[in-house]
């Protein structure tokens, strides 16, 4: 696998430079802010970013407000993620509307 620096430079070239790429990326919160987040918020953000890596970011951003209630119907993000691979739910894990 290529080093991150190589990947970053390639992305900057493809997207029109460092400033253009930075404008496309989500903002990075202060570490103190992150320290005060609850576990469910950390898992939610991690899940969102993982989805963004496989789909068009704009689509995830638009549909995310519907994902959180769907996940939380299972109790928490952690419970949803723990159940996902082997779950045999009464209803779909994620609503078909998403």
Rosetta blueprint (number, residue, H / E / L):
1 X L
2 X L
3 X L
4 X H
5 X H
6 X H
7 X H
8 X H
9 X H
10 X H
11 X H
12 X H
13 X H
14 X H
15 X H
16 X L
17 X L
18 X H
19 X H
20 X H
21 X H
22 X H
23 X H
24 X H
25 X L
26 X L
27 X L
28 X L
29 X L
30 X L
31 X H
32 X H
33 X H
34 X H
35 X H
36 X L
37 X L
38 X L
39 X H
40 X H
41 X H
42 X H
43 X H
44 X H
45 X H
46 X H
47 X H
48 X H
49 X H
50 X H
51 X H
52 X H
53 X H
54 X H
55 X L
56 X L
57 X H
58 X H
59 X H
60 X H
61 X H
62 X H
63 X H
64 X H
65 X H
66 X H
67 X H
68 X H
69 X H
70 X H
71 X H
72 X H
73 X L
74 X L
75 X L
76 X L
77 X H
78 X H
79 X H
80 X H
81 X H
82 X H
83 X H
84 X H
85 X L
86 X L
87 X L
88 X L
89 X L
90 X L
91 X L
92 X L
93 X L
94 X L
95 X L
96 X L
97 X L
98 X L
